[in-house]
Amino acid sequence: MFPAAAPGGGPHERTRHRHRHRHRHQHRDRHRDHVRPPSGRAPARAGVTPPFPPTPDSSFPPLLPSGRAGELGGAPRPLYMDVQATTPLDPRVLDSMLPYLTACYGNPHSRTHAYGWESEAAMERARQQVADLIGADSREIIFTSGATESNNMAIKGVARFYKSRKKHIITTQTEHKCVLDSCRSLETEGFRITYLPVKKNGLIDLKELEAAFQPDTSLVSVMTVNNEIGVKQPIHDIGEICRARKVFFHTDAAQAIGKIPMDVNNMKIDLMSISGHKIYGPKGVGALYVRRRPRVRLEPLQSGGGQERGLRSGTVPTPLAVGLGAACEVAREEMEYDHKRISQLAERLVTKIMSEVPDVVMNGDREHRYPGCINLSFAYVEGESLLMALKDVALSSGSACTSASLEPSYVLRAIGTDEDLAHSSIRFGIGRFTTEEEVDYTVQKCIQHVKRLREMSPLWEMVQDGIDLKSIKWTQH
């Protein structure tokens, strides 16, 4: 399943399989202990034994793999519900990486001795594992440092290579910041960028996309799953439209890979960005899928030894590449189970909150979405205040705030969310290791603090008294 601890020789395949199978269960259970709230275990799918054994009840704070109570800066570790920001490293992925952090340390580009050969073999196995997850040829996978670099490579690389004939690019207003900033950078070089609006549900209008094409359009870049509101764009339809016009199609799939089925050929995707740490792999590694037929040409962003088909010079970090490959293989095997389980937990969270708390809005389309990313706006509650109150649950605010600005998220603005609701949004992330008990604990605390904060809000008091806030003419002093 994963690269061997060291090349050549080893135990009988059947024995090795039993060993991996046993430790896979132990590691998954160990990781769940690390994040488990009081008396928790994940629910089993009806009629199916879950791929991890039940564990004894434990007390909050959860135990680290070492058995010590989890602490963060001297305080108990909060429950983790922010998997859109990053995911924990799957222990099975760590196991696959360890040999290449210790004994197998050769440079994968050294062709004159066994140290290089074994690292190169591991790197190529990992490349194949990534390709298998998305239905690609392994020669179409370029290792990068993550999705930000992959997005930059795809957008700037295509634009600059074809700039003599094509100077127009289409993207959307709700893309990740690295995509939008790449496009803004190209505008300073003389390229024209069309930033398509999205509908109130977060989806693009395909007719507006078709109308945006120009004779010199070189690229369309639309993300698969939005990192803030979880909306899933109609990637297959976009691919068909682009292929019919002989325009390259790039998608940032960092939040989609390993979570929903992706097939680059069926979806007619020409370039795809992948991130390791979004799929329970290591940070610092990602990949860019670059189609070979019809061939996509890129101008490299950096110069050097010509590694990765000359598109990304620099030594490939073997341990990280191996970790990415292992994460992709685990995702391919467990995607269906994870998706079904995450969907059930997401439905549980949304239903419980909305049944107990009025005036809650789910941002983004309810049907075309990845269920593990839930963005809720709590009217008459400041999102930052709610985050501070929920100190024992690790969450993110829908407001993309910096230390110098409290501007609401540009994604929420793009879907027409008013400023007050945008400021009151919270993103809940549910992942592979999230338990039912963690969801219930989060819901309980969220309901408790929303009600408490609303009791302190004069606006909420006015609403309870039947006053229509929209009818009030506010004055500024």
C-alpha positions as CSV (number, residue, x, y, z in Angstrom):
1,M,0.0,0.0,0.0
2,F,2.7,2.4,1.0
3,P,6.5,2.6,0.2
4,A,8.4,0.0,2.2
5,A,10.6,1.0,5.1
6,A,13.6,0.3,2.9
7,P,14.0,-0.9,-0.6
8,G,14.7,-4.6,-1.3
9,G,13.8,-7.6,0.7
10,G,11.3,-7.8,3.6
11,P,8.8,-10.0,5.2
12,H,6.3,-12.2,3.3
13,E,3.6,-10.0,1.7
14,R,0.8,-11.7,3.6
15,T,2.6,-11.1,6.9
16,R,3.3,-7.5,5.9
17,H,-0.3,-7.0,5.0
18,R,-1.5,-8.3,8.4
19,H,1.0,-6.1,10.2
20,R,-0.1,-3.0,8.3
21,H,-3.8,-3.8,8.8
22,R,-3.3,-4.2,12.6
23,H,-1.3,-1.0,12.9
24,R,-3.6,1.0,10.7
25,H,-6.4,0.3,13.2
26,Q,-4.1,1.1,16.1
27,H,-2.9,4.4,14.6
28,R,-6.4,5.5,13.7
29,D,-7.6,4.8,17.2
30,R,-4.6,6.5,18.7
31,H,-5.3,9.6,16.6
32,R,-8.9,9.6,17.6
33,D,-7.9,9.5,21.3
34,H,-5.9,12.6,20.6
35,V,-9.0,14.6,19.6
36,R,-11.8,12.8,21.5
37,P,-14.1,14.7,23.9
38,P,-15.8,13.1,26.9
39,S,-16.9,9.5,26.5
40,G,-16.7,9.5,22.7
41,R,-16.5,7.1,19.9
42,A,-17.4,7.7,16.2
43,P,-20.7,6.2,15.1
44,A,-20.6,3.1,12.9
45,R,-22.2,3.0,9.6
46,A,-25.2,0.6,9.7
47,G,-24.2,-2.9,9.1
48,V,-20.5,-2.0,8.7
49,T,-17.7,-2.4,11.2
50,P,-15.9,0.9,11.5
51,P,-12.2,0.9,10.4
52,F,-11.0,1.5,14.0
53,P,-11.7,-0.3,17.3
54,P,-13.9,1.2,20.0
55,T,-12.0,3.0,22.8
56,P,-12.7,3.4,26.5
57,D,-14.3,6.6,27.7
58,S,-11.9,9.4,28.4
59,S,-12.1,12.8,30.1
60,F,-11.7,16.2,28.6
61,P,-9.1,17.5,27.8
62,P,-8.3,14.7,25.4
63,L,-5.1,12.6,25.6
64,L,-2.2,13.0,23.4
65,P,-0.7,9.8,21.7
66,S,1.8,9.7,24.6
67,G,-1.1,9.5,27.1
68,R,-0.4,13.0,28.6
69,A,-3.3,15.5,28.8
70,G,-3.2,17.8,25.8
71,E,-2.0,21.3,26.6
72,L,-1.5,24.3,24.4
73,G,0.5,27.1,26.1
74,G,-0.4,25.6,29.5
75,A,-4.1,25.5,28.8
76,P,-6.2,22.4,27.8
77,R,-6.2,21.8,24.0
78,P,-9.5,22.8,22.4
79,L,-11.5,20.5,20.2
80,Y,-10.4,20.9,16.6
81,M,-13.1,22.0,14.2
82,D,-11.1,23.9,11.7
83,V,-10.1,21.3,9.0
84,Q,-10.4,23.8,6.2
85,A,-7.4,25.6,7.6
86,T,-5.4,22.4,8.0
87,T,-5.9,18.7,8.8
88,P,-4.0,16.6,11.3
89,L,-1.4,14.3,9.9
90,D,-2.9,10.8,9.6
91,P,-0.6,8.4,11.6
92,R,-0.5,6.0,8.6
93,V,0.9,8.9,6.5
94,L,3.5,9.6,9.2
95,D,4.5,5.9,9.2
96,S,5.1,6.0,5.5
97,M,7.3,9.1,5.8
98,L,9.5,8.0,8.7
99,P,12.0,5.8,6.8
100,Y,12.8,8.7,4.4
101,L,13.4,11.1,7.4
102,T,16.0,8.7,8.8
103,A,17.7,5.8,6.9
104,C,16.6,6.5,3.4
105,Y,17.9,10.1,3.1
106,G,19.3,10.1,-0.5
107,N,18.7,12.9,-3.0
108,P,16.1,11.5,-5.4
109,H,17.9,13.2,-8.3
110,S,21.3,11.5,-7.6
111,R,21.5,8.8,-10.3
112,T,24.9,7.3,-9.4
113,H,24.2,5.3,-6.3
114,A,21.6,3.3,-4.3
115,Y,20.8,6.1,-1.9
116,G,19.5,8.2,-4.8
117,W,17.8,5.3,-6.5
118,E,15.8,4.3,-3.5
119,S,14.6,7.9,-2.9
120,E,13.8,8.3,-6.6
121,A,11.7,5.0,-6.5
122,A,9.8,6.3,-3.5
123,M,9.2,9.6,-5.1
124,E,7.8,8.0,-8.3
125,R,5.6,5.7,-6.2
126,A,4.2,8.7,-4.5
127,R,3.7,10.4,-7.9
128,Q,1.7,7.4,-9.1
129,Q,-0.5,7.5,-5.9
130,V,-1.4,11.1,-6.5
131,A,-2.2,10.4,-10.1
132,D,-4.4,7.4,-9.2
133,L,-6.5,9.6,-7.0
134,I,-7.5,11.9,-9.8
135,G,-7.4,9.6,-12.8
136,A,-4.2,11.1,-14.3
137,D,-0.9,9.8,-15.8
138,S,1.9,9.9,-13.2
139,R,4.0,11.9,-15.8
140,E,1.4,14.7,-15.4
141,I,2.0,15.2,-11.7
142,I,4.5,18.0,-10.7
143,F,5.5,18.2,-7.0
144,T,5.3,21.6,-5.5
145,S,5.4,23.2,-2.0
146,G,1.6,23.4,-1.8
147,A,-1.5,24.8,-3.5
148,T,-0.4,28.4,-3.4
149,E,2.7,27.6,-5.5
150,S,0.6,25.3,-7.7
151,N,-1.9,28.1,-8.4
152,N,0.8,30.6,-9.1
153,M,2.5,28.1,-11.5
154,A,-0.7,27.3,-13.4
155,I,-2.0,30.8,-13.8
156,K,1.2,32.8,-14.4
157,G,2.8,29.9,-16.3
158,V,0.0,29.6,-18.8
159,A,-0.4,33.3,-19.1
160,R,3.2,34.1,-19.8
161,F,3.8,31.2,-22.2
162,Y,0.9,32.1,-24.5
163,K,1.2,35.9,-24.0
164,S,2.2,36.6,-27.6
165,R,-1.2,35.4,-28.8
166,K,-3.5,35.4,-25.7
167,K,-3.8,38.1,-23.0
168,H,-7.2,37.3,-21.4
169,I,-8.0,35.2,-18.3
170,I,-11.3,34.4,-16.6
171,T,-11.7,33.7,-12.9
172,T,-14.3,34.3,-10.2
173,Q,-14.6,36.8,-7.3
174,T,-14.7,34.0,-4.7
175,E,-11.3,32.3,-5.5
176,H,-8.6,31.8,-2.9
177,K,-6.5,34.9,-2.3
178,C,-3.5,33.4,-4.0
179,V,-5.5,33.0,-7.3
180,L,-6.8,36.5,-7.1
181,D,-3.4,38.0,-6.3
182,S,-1.8,36.0,-9.1
183,C,-4.4,37.5,-11.5
184,R,-3.8,41.1,-10.1
185,S,-0.1,40.6,-10.6
186,L,-0.7,39.6,-14.3
187,E,-2.8,42.8,-14.7
188,T,0.3,44.8,-14.0
189,E,2.0,42.9,-16.9
190,G,-0.7,43.9,-19.4
191,F,-3.1,41.0,-19.1
192,R,-6.8,41.5,-18.9
193,I,-8.7,39.6,-16.2
194,T,-12.5,39.0,-16.0
195,Y,-13.6,38.4,-12.4
196,L,-17.0,36.7,-12.7
197,P,-19.5,37.4,-10.0
198,V,-21.3,34.5,-8.3
199,K,-25.0,34.1,-7.5
200,K,-26.3,34.4,-4.0
201,N,-25.8,30.7,-3.5
202,G,-22.1,31.0,-4.4
203,L,-22.3,29.2,-7.7
204,I,-21.2,30.8,-11.0
205,D,-23.7,31.5,-13.8
206,L,-22.6,29.3,-16.7
207,K,-24.2,31.7,-19.2
208,E,-22.1,34.5,-17.8
209,L,-19.0,32.3,-18.1
210,E,-19.8,31.7,-21.8
211,A,-20.4,35.3,-22.4
212,A,-17.0,36.2,-20.9
213,F,-14.9,34.4,-23.4
214,Q,-12.9,36.6,-25.8
215,P,-10.9,35.6,-28.9
216,D,-7.6,35.7,-26.9
217,T,-8.8,34.0,-23.7
218,S,-6.0,31.6,-22.6
219,L,-7.3,30.3,-19.3
220,V,-10.3,29.8,-17.0
221,S,-9.6,29.3,-13.3
222,V,-12.4,28.3,-11.0
223,M,-12.0,26.5,-7.7
224,T,-13.7,23.2,-7.1
225,V,-14.8,23.7,-3.5
226,N,-14.8,27.0,-1.8
227,N,-12.6,27.2,1.3
228,E,-15.0,29.5,3.2
229,I,-18.5,28.4,2.4
230,G,-18.0,24.9,1.0
231,V,-19.8,25.5,-2.3
232,K,-19.0,23.0,-5.0
233,Q,-18.9,24.5,-8.5
234,P,-20.1,22.7,-11.6
235,I,-16.6,21.6,-12.6
236,H,-17.7,19.1,-15.3
237,D,-19.9,21.7,-17.1
238,I,-17.1,24.3,-16.9
239,G,-14.6,21.8,-18.3
240,E,-17.0,21.0,-21.2
241,I,-17.4,24.7,-22.0
242,C,-13.7,25.4,-21.9
243,R,-12.8,22.4,-24.0
244,A,-15.3,23.3,-26.7
245,R,-13.6,26.7,-27.0
246,K,-10.1,25.3,-26.8
247,V,-9.3,27.3,-23.7
248,F,-7.3,25.7,-20.8
249,F,-9.2,25.1,-17.6
250,H,-7.5,25.2,-14.2
251,T,-9.1,24.4,-10.9
252,D,-7.8,24.9,-7.4
253,A,-8.9,21.6,-5.8
254,A,-7.1,22.0,-2.5
255,Q,-10.4,21.7,-0.6
256,A,-11.8,18.9,-2.9
257,I,-9.1,16.4,-3.5
258,G,-9.7,13.2,-1.4
259,K,-13.1,14.5,-0.2
260,I,-15.1,14.2,-3.4
261,P,-14.5,12.1,-6.5
262,M,-12.3,14.0,-9.0
263,D,-11.4,12.7,-12.5
264,V,-9.4,15.1,-14.6
265,N,-10.3,13.3,-17.9
266,N,-14.0,13.1,-17.3
267,M,-14.1,16.7,-16.0
268,K,-11.9,17.9,-18.8
269,I,-9.5,19.6,-16.4
270,D,-6.2,20.8,-17.8
271,L,-4.5,22.0,-14.6
272,M,-5.3,21.1,-11.0
273,S,-3.8,22.4,-7.8
274,I,-3.4,20.0,-4.8
275,S,-2.3,20.5,-1.2
276,G,-0.9,17.9,1.1
277,H,-2.0,19.3,4.5
278,K,-5.7,19.6,3.4
279,I,-5.9,15.8,3.1
280,Y,-4.2,14.6,6.3
281,G,-0.8,14.8,4.7
282,P,2.3,16.9,5.6
283,K,2.6,20.6,5.3
284,G,5.0,22.0,2.8
285,V,4.1,19.8,-0.2
286,G,1.5,19.8,-2.9
287,A,1.2,19.0,-6.6
288,L,0.1,20.5,-9.9
289,Y,-1.5,18.3,-12.4
290,V,-0.5,19.5,-15.9
291,R,-2.3,17.7,-18.9
292,R,-0.1,16.1,-21.5
293,R,-2.7,15.6,-24.2
294,P,-3.8,18.1,-25.3
295,R,-0.6,19.5,-24.1
296,V,-0.5,22.4,-21.7
297,R,2.7,24.5,-21.8
298,L,3.9,26.6,-18.9
299,E,6.7,29.1,-18.4
300,P,8.5,28.1,-15.2
301,L,8.5,30.4,-12.3
302,Q,12.0,29.6,-11.1
303,S,15.3,28.6,-12.6
304,G,17.6,25.8,-11.5
305,G,18.4,22.2,-12.1
306,G,15.3,21.5,-14.3
307,Q,13.6,19.0,-12.0
308,E,9.9,18.1,-12.5
309,R,10.0,18.2,-16.3
310,G,11.8,21.5,-16.2
311,L,8.7,23.2,-14.7
312,R,9.8,23.3,-11.0
313,S,13.5,23.3,-10.4
314,G,14.7,22.3,-6.9
315,T,15.2,19.0,-5.1
316,V,12.0,17.2,-4.4
317,P,11.7,16.6,-0.6
318,T,11.3,12.8,-0.6
319,P,9.6,12.4,2.8
320,L,7.0,15.1,2.0
321,A,6.3,13.6,-1.4
322,V,6.0,10.1,0.1
323,G,3.6,11.6,2.7
324,L,1.5,13.3,0.0
325,G,1.3,10.0,-1.9
326,A,0.3,8.0,1.2
327,A,-2.4,10.6,2.0
328,C,-3.8,10.3,-1.5
329,E,-3.9,6.6,-1.3
330,V,-5.7,6.6,2.1
331,A,-8.1,9.2,0.7
332,R,-8.8,7.1,-2.4
333,E,-9.6,4.0,-0.2
334,E,-11.7,5.8,2.4
335,M,-13.3,8.6,0.6
336,E,-16.8,7.0,0.3
337,Y,-16.8,6.1,4.0
338,D,-15.5,9.5,5.2
339,H,-17.9,11.4,3.0
340,K,-21.0,9.5,4.3
341,R,-19.9,9.8,7.9
342,I,-19.0,13.5,7.6
343,S,-22.3,14.2,5.9
344,Q,-24.2,12.7,8.8
345,L,-22.2,14.7,11.3
346,A,-22.7,17.9,9.4
347,E,-26.4,17.3,9.2
348,R,-26.4,16.7,12.9
349,L,-24.6,20.0,13.7
350,V,-26.7,22.2,11.4
351,T,-30.1,20.6,12.5
352,K,-29.3,20.9,16.2
353,I,-28.1,24.5,16.0
354,M,-31.0,25.7,13.8
355,S,-33.6,23.9,15.9
356,E,-32.4,25.7,19.1
357,V,-31.3,29.1,17.8
358,P,-33.5,31.4,15.5
359,D,-32.1,33.8,12.9
360,V,-29.2,31.5,11.8
361,V,-28.3,31.6,8.1
362,M,-26.3,29.0,6.2
363,N,-24.0,30.7,3.7
364,G,-23.8,29.1,0.3
365,D,-25.8,26.6,-1.7
366,R,-27.3,23.8,0.5
367,E,-27.3,21.2,-2.2
368,H,-24.1,21.8,-4.2
369,R,-21.6,21.8,-1.4
370,Y,-19.0,19.7,0.4
371,P,-20.7,18.9,3.7
372,G,-17.6,19.1,5.9
373,C,-17.4,22.9,5.4
374,I,-20.3,24.7,7.2
375,N,-20.5,28.5,7.3
376,L,-23.2,29.9,9.5
377,S,-24.1,33.5,10.3
378,F,-25.7,34.2,13.7
379,A,-27.7,37.4,13.4
380,Y,-27.2,40.0,16.2
381,V,-24.0,38.3,17.4
382,E,-20.4,39.5,16.6
383,G,-18.5,36.6,15.1
384,E,-15.3,37.6,16.9
385,S,-17.0,37.7,20.2
386,L,-18.5,34.2,19.6
387,L,-15.1,32.9,18.7
388,M,-13.6,34.2,21.9
389,A,-16.4,32.7,23.9
390,L,-15.9,29.3,22.2
391,K,-12.3,29.2,23.5
392,D,-12.4,25.4,24.0
393,V,-13.3,24.7,20.4
394,A,-10.9,25.6,17.6
395,L,-13.0,27.4,14.9
396,S,-12.5,30.1,12.3
397,S,-14.6,33.2,11.7
398,G,-16.1,33.8,8.3
399,S,-14.7,37.3,8.5
400,A,-11.3,37.3,6.9
401,C,-9.9,39.7,9.5
402,T,-6.4,40.9,9.9
403,S,-4.8,42.7,12.8
404,A,-5.3,46.0,11.0
405,S,-8.7,45.4,9.5
406,L,-12.1,44.0,10.5
407,E,-13.5,44.0,7.0
408,P,-15.9,41.1,6.4
409,S,-14.9,38.2,4.1
410,Y,-14.8,39.1,0.4
411,V,-16.4,35.7,-0.3
412,L,-19.5,36.6,1.8
413,R,-19.6,40.0,0.2
414,A,-19.5,38.4,-3.2
415,I,-22.6,36.3,-2.4
416,G,-24.5,39.3,-1.3
417,T,-24.4,38.8,2.5
418,D,-25.0,42.0,4.3
419,E,-22.1,43.4,6.4
420,D,-23.7,42.6,9.8
421,L,-24.4,38.9,8.9
422,A,-20.9,38.6,7.3
423,H,-19.4,39.8,10.6
424,S,-21.4,37.2,12.5
425,S,-20.3,34.2,10.5
426,I,-18.5,31.1,11.9
427,R,-17.0,28.3,9.8
428,F,-17.3,24.8,11.2
429,G,-15.0,22.1,9.8
430,I,-15.8,18.4,10.1
431,G,-13.2,15.9,9.1
432,R,-12.0,12.3,9.2
433,F,-11.2,12.2,12.9
434,T,-14.2,14.3,14.1
435,T,-16.5,12.4,16.4
436,E,-20.2,12.6,17.1
437,E,-19.4,13.7,20.7
438,E,-17.2,16.5,19.5
439,V,-20.0,17.8,17.3
440,D,-22.5,17.6,20.1
441,Y,-20.1,19.4,22.5
442,T,-19.5,22.2,19.8
443,V,-23.3,22.5,19.3
444,Q,-24.0,22.7,23.0
445,K,-21.3,25.4,23.6
446,C,-22.3,27.4,20.5
447,I,-26.0,27.5,21.4
448,Q,-25.1,28.5,25.0
449,H,-22.9,31.4,24.0
450,V,-25.1,32.7,21.1
451,K,-28.0,33.0,23.5
452,R,-25.8,34.7,26.1
453,L,-24.3,37.2,23.7
454,R,-27.8,38.0,22.3
455,E,-29.0,38.8,25.7
456,M,-26.3,41.4,25.9
457,S,-27.3,42.8,22.4
458,P,-29.5,45.9,22.3
459,L,-30.4,45.0,18.7
460,W,-31.6,41.6,19.7
461,E,-33.7,43.2,22.4
462,M,-35.3,45.5,19.8
463,V,-36.0,42.6,17.5
464,Q,-37.7,40.7,20.4
465,D,-39.8,43.8,21.0
466,G,-41.1,43.6,17.4
467,I,-39.1,46.5,16.0
468,D,-38.1,46.2,12.3
469,L,-34.4,47.3,12.3
470,K,-34.5,48.0,8.6
471,S,-37.1,50.7,9.1
472,I,-34.8,52.6,11.5
473,K,-32.8,55.5,10.2
474,W,-29.5,55.4,12.1
475,T,-27.5,58.6,12.6
476,Q,-23.8,58.8,12.9
477,H,-22.0,61.0,15.4
